[in-house]
């Protein structure tokens, strides 16, 4: 094997430049080629270091004169390009985080093993002499048995000067940028199951600026905090039953203090060998040139463990342990990690849910919700995904989708009983086929029976309260009960289900016998009116605003000059101003900004405050 590692670089930002500068000082490294999405940066960078600028990542990866790829693109690109590089037969050094979640990294690790490629996360602190010195002293028993780790990374980010990817809902935020440094210390010294005892978060525009969690990892007590709103430094403390080691500036560690119980403090110092990239590059080259399969300092399992701890920080619970327990109830096919919510909402918008489940029966729904409540895990019951705007950052919790299960329907005289997952429009069709009148108003409402009861859905002078006899619901204490409609506090777009956090299992409608032709004629008329007046051809959540007392939202919006207004890919429908639509690849951020703009304009024009009917789901601003 050659004694030279020939590098290709993906990315042309500040980190990539620092890596190239350090790499150029290493005698066994040769910089060969570079690709960046920003072509002018790419060409200038390449020329500066005598590299060849490539027109695409694929062109670079296809080169036979490149041994290893350094990936320094925005975090959301790390795993996809890692997979491409591995499949192209390259060794990979990927900037942290090497994936957005542990589930995503599992796919990278699997590919590296299957293709027999050396892969290492660029977690620079792990390769520094100080980190290794501390590791050695801990293993020698300097602080006795390790009992826990605390890590805090409190480094202010100026929003006006933040790197562009930092403010992206997917791949941005303080946890992935700085919290991961703390996670690597926890992963190094603490093993076992993860249990989050307490967590807090601060979000701004769907991006986390503060995350903090107190957790148990096996028998170890841990705290991990990251904060982009103030400057208090970055430090970690490893606790033992005979002392502790306090490490300063854990992103570039050169100094630590060993505190012994009943003894004198000892200062531990170990300078960097060059810059903060040098030790990492030297270690990678040594492993690669020796034919090592993994790094002994930052192996695949180390990155996976680190990512799982970071996921627990972000979620506030161990999503993988919960997924496993839910799988025992629902089977493997009933549980998905990181499912994109854009595939399950009528807006066609929404990032990944931490966990997404599809109970297929009443019993599975009840058992799943009881488990989640017992574990204190946030959850959201999803039907057809109408009337929702799910954040681009996704949902921090478990999304419980009843629309592909809970579809049983029973008919007894004039009563029609539907489980929560039955589409409301389908219920109206069934009633019409049975010559039962009362649900005609709902023939075009794009939700489920459960969602309809939750919000007392209505249209064209009809609503669920007019025909609902009772609903079986699951209470927060885990018991089920069938409540009469009068006990559900059904009001305008609200109910006791909503206010008391109940879960609808099924609903019974009391309908009236009628001529099926008359029922069908009314439904056809309502359908024609909807098609004529509403932008049904465009993705939306339905009516965006509740009807203000004494007014019509659409009329107020038109009078305020907002009809046709656009922000990004979101638009106030030219066909009906009461609808904000996804006109062209809109983001949740686009839609939310447009809703707020309309509210402000209407308030200024008419003095009326419009209240959204759309529910905002996920981390927006907190």
C-alpha positions in Angstrom: 0.0 0.0 0.0 1.2 3.5 -0.8 2.5 5.6 2.2 0.4 8.6 0.9 -3.3 9.3 1.4 -4.8 11.1 -1.5 -7.7 13.3 -0.5 -10.8 14.6 -2.1 -12.8 17.2 -0.3 -16.6 17.8 -0.4 -17.3 21.4 0.8 -15.5 24.8 0.6 -16.5 26.5 3.8 -14.4 27.6 6.7 -14.0 24.1 8.2 -13.0 22.6 4.9 -10.4 25.4 4.4 -8.9 24.7 7.9 -8.8 21.0 7.2 -7.0 21.6 3.9 -4.5 24.0 5.5 -3.7 21.4 8.2 -3.6 18.5 5.7 -1.1 20.4 3.5 1.3 20.3 6.4 1.2 16.5 6.8 3.9 14.6 4.8 1.7 11.6 4.0 -1.3 13.7 2.7 -1.9 14.9 -0.9 -4.8 17.1 -1.7 -6.2 16.0 -5.1 -9.6 17.4 -5.9 -12.5 19.4 -4.5 -16.2 19.8 -5.1 -18.6 22.3 -3.5 -22.2 23.3 -4.3 -20.9 26.9 -4.7 -18.8 26.6 -7.8 -17.0 29.9 -7.6 -15.8 29.1 -4.1 -14.8 25.7 -5.3 -12.6 27.0 -8.0 -10.9 29.6 -5.9 -10.3 27.1 -3.0 -9.0 24.4 -5.4 -6.6 26.8 -7.0 -5.3 28.0 -3.7 -4.2 24.4 -2.7 -3.3 23.1 -6.1 -6.4 20.9 -6.3 -8.6 20.2 -9.3 -12.2 21.6 -9.0 -14.8 19.1 -10.0 -18.2 20.0 -11.5 -20.1 17.4 -9.3 -19.6 15.3 -6.3 -20.1 12.2 -8.4 -17.3 13.3 -10.7 -15.0 13.6 -7.8 -16.1 10.2 -6.2 -15.5 8.5 -9.5 -11.8 9.4 -9.6 -9.5 6.5 -9.2 -6.6 8.6 -7.9 -8.5 9.5 -4.6 -8.2 7.3 -1.5 -10.2 9.2 1.0 -13.0 11.7 1.2 -13.3 14.5 3.7 -17.0 15.7 4.0 -17.5 19.2 5.3 -20.9 20.1 3.9 -23.9 21.2 5.9 -24.9 18.5 8.4 -28.1 17.4 6.5 -25.8 16.3 3.7 -23.3 14.3 5.8 -25.0 10.9 5.7 -26.2 11.0 2.1 -22.7 11.9 0.8 -21.1 9.4 3.2 -23.1 6.6 1.6 -22.2 7.8 -1.9 -18.5 7.9 -1.0 -18.6 4.5 0.7 -20.4 3.0 -2.3 -17.7 4.5 -4.6 -15.1 2.6 -2.7 -13.6 5.5 -0.7 -12.5 5.8 2.9 -14.4 8.6 4.6 -13.6 11.2 7.3 -16.9 13.0 7.9 -17.3 16.1 9.9 -19.5 15.9 13.0 -22.3 15.1 13.1 -21.9 12.3 10.7 -25.7 11.9 10.6 -28.7 13.8 11.9 -29.9 10.8 14.0 -28.6 7.5 15.3 -31.1 5.8 13.0 -29.6 7.6 10.0 -26.0 6.8 11.1 -26.9 3.1 11.4 -27.4 3.0 7.7 -23.9 4.7 7.2 -22.3 2.2 9.6 -24.0 -0.7 7.9 -22.7 0.4 4.5 -19.1 0.9 5.7 -19.1 -2.6 7.1 -20.7 -4.2 4.0 -18.3 -2.4 1.6 -15.3 -2.9 3.9 -14.5 0.8 3.9 -12.7 2.7 6.7 -15.1 5.4 8.1 -14.4 7.8 10.9 -16.3 10.7 12.4 -14.2 13.9 12.6 -14.7 14.4 16.3 -11.5 16.4 16.8 -11.4 16.4 20.7 -11.1 12.6 20.8 -7.7 12.6 19.1 -6.1 15.3 21.1 -3.3 14.5 23.6 -5.3 16.0 26.5 -8.3 13.8 25.8 -6.2 10.7 25.7 -4.3 11.7 28.8 -7.6 12.2 30.7 -8.8 8.9 29.4 -5.7 7.2 30.6 -5.9 8.7 34.1 -9.5 7.7 34.4 -8.7 4.1 33.4 -5.9 4.0 35.9 -8.4 4.8 38.7 -7.3 8.4 39.4 -10.9 9.3 40.4 -12.1 5.8 41.4 -15.1 4.4 39.8 -16.8 6.8 37.3 -20.2 7.8 38.5 -21.3 10.3 35.9 -20.4 13.1 33.5 -21.6 16.7 33.1 -21.0 18.7 29.9 -22.0 22.2 29.1 -21.4 24.0 25.8 -22.6 27.6 26.1 -21.3 29.6 23.2 -23.3 32.5 21.8 -24.4 32.6 18.2 -25.3 35.9 16.6 -28.4 35.2 14.5 -27.3 37.8 11.9 -23.9 36.1 11.5 -24.8 32.5 12.0 -23.7 30.0 9.3 -26.6 29.5 6.9 -27.2 25.9 7.8 -27.4 26.7 11.6 -30.8 28.3 11.1 -32.2 25.4 9.0 -34.9 23.3 10.8 -33.3 20.2 9.4 -29.6 19.9 10.3 -29.4 23.2 12.1 -29.4 24.2 15.8 -27.2 24.1 18.8 -27.5 20.4 19.6 -26.0 19.2 16.4 -23.5 22.0 16.3 -22.2 22.0 19.9 -24.2 19.6 22.0 -22.5 16.7 20.1 -19.2 17.6 21.8 -20.7 16.9 25.1 -22.4 13.8 23.9 -19.1 12.3 22.9 -17.8 12.7 26.5 -20.9 11.0 27.9 -20.6 8.2 25.3 -16.9 7.7 26.3 -17.4 7.2 30.0 -21.1 6.1 30.4 -22.7 2.9 29.1 -26.2 1.4 29.5 -29.8 2.2 28.8 -30.7 5.9 28.5 -33.4 7.4 30.6 -34.1 11.1 30.4 -35.3 12.5 33.8 -35.8 16.1 32.8 -35.3 18.0 29.6 -35.9 21.6 28.4 -35.5 23.3 25.0 -35.7 26.8 23.5 -36.7 27.0 19.9 -36.7 30.0 17.6 -38.2 29.7 14.1 -38.1 25.9 14.3 -34.4 25.8 15.4 -33.1 24.7 18.8 -31.0 27.4 20.5 -31.0 25.8 23.9 -31.2 22.1 24.9 -30.6 20.6 28.4 -31.2 17.2 29.8 -30.6 15.3 33.0 -30.4 11.7 32.2 -29.4 8.3 33.6 -27.1 6.2 31.3 -27.1 2.8 32.9 -26.0 3.5 36.5 -24.3 6.8 35.6 -25.8 10.2 36.3 -25.4 12.7 33.4 -26.2 16.3 32.5 -25.8 17.7 29.0 -26.5 21.3 28.2 -25.9 23.4 25.0 -26.9 27.0 24.6 -26.4 29.5 21.8 -27.9 32.5 23.6 -25.0 33.3 25.9 -21.3 32.9 26.4 -20.2 30.9 29.4 -17.7 28.5 27.8 -17.5 24.8 27.1 -16.5 22.4 29.8 -17.0 18.9 31.0 -16.5 17.2 34.4 -16.1 13.4 34.9 -17.1 12.4 38.4 -15.9 9.4 40.3 -16.3 8.1 43.8 -12.8 9.4 44.7 -12.6 12.6 42.8 -13.3 14.3 39.5 -11.6 15.7 36.4 -12.7 19.1 35.1 -11.8 19.7 31.4 -11.7 23.2 30.0 -12.8 24.1 26.4 -13.7 20.6 25.5 -13.9 21.4 21.8 -10.1 22.0 21.7 -8.9 20.6 25.1 -5.4 21.3 26.3 -6.0 21.7 30.0 -7.8 19.8 32.8 -7.7 19.8 36.6 -7.8 16.5 38.5 -9.5 17.0 41.9 -8.8 14.2 44.5 -10.9 13.8 47.5 -8.8 14.8 50.5 -5.8 15.5 48.3 -4.2 18.3 46.3 -5.5 19.3 42.8 -3.3 18.3 39.9 -3.1 20.3 36.7 -3.1 18.2 33.5 -1.7 19.9 30.4 -1.1 18.6 26.9 -0.7 21.0 23.9 -2.1 20.3 20.5 0.4 18.8 18.0 0.0 21.7 15.5 -3.5 22.9 15.0 -6.7 21.2 16.2 -7.0 19.2 13.0 -3.5 17.7 13.1 -4.0 14.8 15.5 -7.2 13.8 13.8 -5.6 13.8 10.4 -2.6 11.9 11.6 -4.8 9.3 13.3 -6.9 8.8 10.2 -3.9 8.4 8.0 -2.2 5.9 10.4 -5.4 3.8 10.5 -6.0 3.9 6.8 -2.4 3.1 5.8 -2.2 0.2 8.3 -5.3 -1.3 6.8 -7.4 -0.9 10.0 -11.1 -1.6 9.7 -12.1 1.0 12.3 -10.5 3.7 14.5 -9.8 2.5 18.0 -10.5 6.1 19.2 -13.7 6.9 17.2 -15.2 3.6 16.0 -18.6 3.1 14.4 -20.1 2.1 17.7 -18.7 5.2 19.4 -20.4 7.5 16.8 -23.6 5.5 17.1 -23.7 5.8 20.9 -22.9 9.5 20.7 -25.7 10.0 18.2 -28.2 8.1 20.4 -27.3 10.3 23.4 -27.8 13.4 21.3 -31.1 12.1 20.0 -32.2 11.7 23.7 -31.2 15.3 24.4 -33.2 16.6 21.4 -36.3 14.4 22.0 -36.3 14.4 25.8 -36.6 10.6 25.7 -34.8 7.6 24.2 -36.7 7.2 21.0 -35.1 3.9 20.2 -36.1 2.2 23.5 -39.7 3.5 23.1 -39.7 2.3 19.5 -38.7 -1.2 20.7 -41.4 -1.3 23.3 -44.0 0.0 20.8 -42.8 -2.7 18.4 -43.7 -5.3 21.0 -47.3 -4.0 20.8 -47.6 -3.2 17.1 -45.1 -5.4 15.4 -42.1 -4.1 13.5 -44.2 -2.9 10.6 -46.2 -0.7 12.9 -43.2 1.5 14.0 -41.0 3.8 11.9 -38.2 6.1 13.0 -37.9 9.5 11.3 -41.0 9.2 9.1 -41.5 12.5 7.0 -44.8 14.1 8.0 -45.1 15.7 4.6 -46.3 12.3 3.3 -49.1 12.3 5.9 -50.5 15.8 5.8 -52.8 17.5 3.3 -50.5 20.5 3.2 -47.7 18.1 2.0 -45.4 19.8 4.5 -43.7 18.5 7.6 -40.3 17.1 8.8 -39.6 13.8 10.4 -41.4 12.5 13.5 -39.1 11.0 16.1 -41.3 7.9 16.1 -44.3 7.2 13.9 -46.7 4.3 14.6 -49.8 2.8 12.9 -52.0 0.9 15.4 -54.3 -1.5 13.5 -56.9 -2.1 16.2 -58.6 -0.6 19.2 -56.5 -2.7 21.6 -53.2 -1.6 19.9 -54.2 2.0 20.1 -55.1 1.8 23.8 -52.0 -0.1 24.7 -49.7 2.2 22.8 -51.2 5.4 24.3 -51.1 3.9 27.8 -47.4 3.0 27.3 -46.6 6.5 26.1 -48.4 8.2 28.9 -46.8 5.9 31.5 -43.3 6.7 30.1 -44.1 10.5 29.9 -43.4 10.5 26.1 -45.2 13.3 24.1 -47.5 12.0 21.4 -49.9 13.3 18.8 -52.9 11.5 17.4 -53.0 11.9 13.6 -55.8 11.2 11.2 -55.7 12.4 7.6 -53.4 15.2 8.5 -55.8 18.0 7.6 -56.0 21.2 9.6 -52.3 20.8 10.6 -49.1 22.6 9.8 -46.3 20.3 11.0 -42.9 22.0 11.5 -40.2 21.5 9.0 -38.2 20.3 12.0 -40.7 17.5 12.4 -42.3 16.3 15.7 -40.4 15.7 18.9 -42.4 12.7 20.1 -44.5 9.8 18.8 -46.9 10.4 16.0 -49.9 8.0 16.3 -51.5 7.6 12.9 -55.0 6.0 13.2 -55.9 6.5 9.6 -54.5 3.2 8.3 -56.1 1.1 11.1 -59.2 1.6 13.3 -61.4 1.4 10.3 -64.3 -0.7 11.6 -67.8 0.5 10.9 -71.1 -0.9 12.4 -74.7 -0.1 11.5 -77.7 -0.5 13.8 -80.9 1.1 12.6 -80.3 4.8 12.3 -77.0 4.6 14.2 -73.7 4.5 12.5 -70.6 3.7 14.6 -67.2 4.4 13.1 -63.7 3.9 14.6 -61.5 6.9 14.8 -59.5 6.2 11.6 -62.5 6.1 9.2 -62.4 9.0 6.8 -65.3 11.4 7.5 -66.1 11.6 3.8 -66.3 7.8 3.7 -68.7 7.8 6.7 -70.9 10.2 4.8 -70.8 7.9 1.7 -71.8 4.9 3.9 -74.6 6.8 5.5 -75.9 7.8 2.0 -75.8 4.1 0.9 -77.8 3.2 4.0 -80.4 6.0 3.2 -79.4 7.8 6.4 -79.3 11.6 6.4 -77.2 13.9 8.6 -73.6 13.6 7.5 -74.1 15.2 4.1 -72.3 18.4 5.2 -69.1 16.4 5.8 -68.8 14.8 2.4 -65.9 17.1 1.5 -64.1 17.4 4.8 -60.7 15.8 4.5 -60.4 14.4 8.0 -61.1 11.3 10.0 -64.0 10.6 12.4 -61.6 11.0 15.4 -60.4 14.4 14.2 -63.9 15.5 13.5 -65.0 14.8 17.0 -61.8 16.4 18.4 -62.6 19.8 16.7 -66.4 19.5 16.2 -65.8 19.7 12.4 -68.4 21.5 10.3 -69.3 23.0 7.0 -72.3 24.5 5.2 -74.3 25.1 8.4 -73.8 21.5 9.7 -71.4 20.2 12.3 -70.6 17.0 14.2 -72.5 18.2 17.3 -75.7 18.0 15.2 -75.4 14.2 14.7 -73.1 12.8 17.3 -74.7 10.6 19.9 -71.6 9.4 21.8 -67.9 8.7 21.5 -65.7 6.2 23.2 -62.6 7.9 24.5 -59.4 7.1 26.3 -58.7 9.2 29.4 -55.3 10.4 30.5 -55.4 7.9 33.5 -55.7 5.0 31.0 -59.4 4.1 31.4 -61.9 4.1 28.5 -65.4 5.4 28.7 -68.3 6.1 26.3 -69.4 9.7 26.7 -72.7 11.1 25.5 -72.4 14.0 23.1 -73.7 16.4 25.7 -70.7 15.5 28.0 -68.2 16.3 25.3 -68.6 20.1 25.5 -68.8 20.4 21.7 -68.3 24.0 20.6 -67.1 25.9 17.6 -64.0 24.0 16.5 -63.4 22.6 20.0 -64.5 19.8 22.3 -63.7 18.2 25.6 -61.5 15.8 23.7 -59.3 18.7 22.8 -59.3 20.5 26.1 -58.9 17.4 28.3 -56.4 15.6 26.1 -58.7 12.6 25.4 -58.2 10.2 22.6 -61.1 9.2 20.4 -61.5 5.5 19.8 -64.8 5.5 18.0 -67.9 7.6 17.5 -71.6 6.8 17.1 -73.8 9.1 14.9 -77.6 9.2 15.3 -78.9 9.8 11.8 -82.3 10.1 10.2 -83.9 7.9 7.5 -84.3 9.7 4.1 -84.5 9.1 0.5 -81.1 8.0 -0.8 -81.6 10.1 -4.0 -82.2 13.2 -2.0 -79.2 12.6 0.2 -77.0 12.0 -2.9 -78.4 15.2 -4.6 -77.4 17.3 -1.5 -74.0 15.8 -1.4 -73.4 16.4 -5.1 -74.6 20.0 -4.7 -72.2 20.6 -1.8 -69.3 18.9 -3.7 -70.0 21.2 -6.7 -70.0 24.3 -4.4 -66.7 23.2 -2.9 -65.1 22.6 -6.2 -66.3 25.9 -7.6 -65.2 28.1 -4.6 -62.4 26.3 -2.9 -58.8 25.5 -4.1 -59.2 21.8 -3.8 -56.5 21.3 -6.5 -53.8 22.7 -4.2 -52.3 21.2 -1.1 -53.7 23.0 2.0 -55.0 22.3 5.5 -58.5 23.4 4.6 -59.8 26.7 6.0 -56.9 28.5 7.5 -58.8 30.7 9.9 -61.7 30.3 12.2 -64.8 32.4 11.3 -64.6 35.6 13.4 -67.9 36.5 15.0 -70.0 38.6 12.7 -67.5 38.3 9.8 -66.2 36.0 7.1 -62.4 35.5 7.2 -62.1 35.3 3.4 -63.9 38.6 2.9 -61.7 40.4 5.5 -58.6 39.0 3.9 -59.6 40.2 0.5 -60.6 43.6 1.8 -57.1 43.9 3.4 -55.5 43.3 0.0 -54.0 39.9 0.9 -55.7 37.7 -1.7 -52.9 36.3 -3.9 -50.1 37.3 -1.4 -47.1 35.0 -1.4 -44.2 34.3 0.9 -41.8 31.7 -0.5 -43.9 28.8 -1.8 -47.0 29.7 0.3 -49.9 31.7 -1.2 -53.2 33.1 -0.2 -55.4 31.4 -2.7 -56.6 33.6 -5.5 -59.7 31.4 -5.7 -60.7 31.7 -2.0 -58.8 34.0 0.3 -59.7 31.9 3.4 -57.2 29.3 2.2 -53.4 29.5 2.4 -52.1 26.9 0.0 -48.8 25.2 -0.8 -48.4 26.7 -4.2 -44.8 25.6 -4.9 -42.7 23.5 -2.4 -43.7 25.7 0.5 -42.1 25.2 3.9 -43.8 25.4 7.2 -41.8 28.5 7.8 -43.3 30.0 4.6 -46.9 29.2 5.6 -46.5 30.4 9.2 -45.0 33.7 8.0 -47.8 34.2 5.5 -50.5 33.4 8.1 -48.9 36.0 10.5 -48.7 38.5 7.7 -52.4 38.1 6.9 -53.3 38.4 10.6 -51.4 41.7 10.8 -52.9 43.1 7.6 -56.4 42.3 8.6 -56.0 43.6 12.1 -54.7 46.9 10.7 -57.4 47.2 8.1 -60.5 46.1 10.0 -59.5 45.8 13.6 -60.4 42.1 13.6 -58.0 39.5 15.0 -58.1 36.3 12.9 -57.5 33.1 14.9 -55.9 30.3 12.9 -58.0 27.1 12.6 -54.8 25.4 11.5 -53.0 23.7 14.4 -49.2 24.2 14.5 -47.5 20.9 15.4 -43.9 20.6 16.3 -41.1 22.9 17.6 -41.7 26.4 16.3 -40.8 29.0 18.9 -40.8 28.2 22.6 
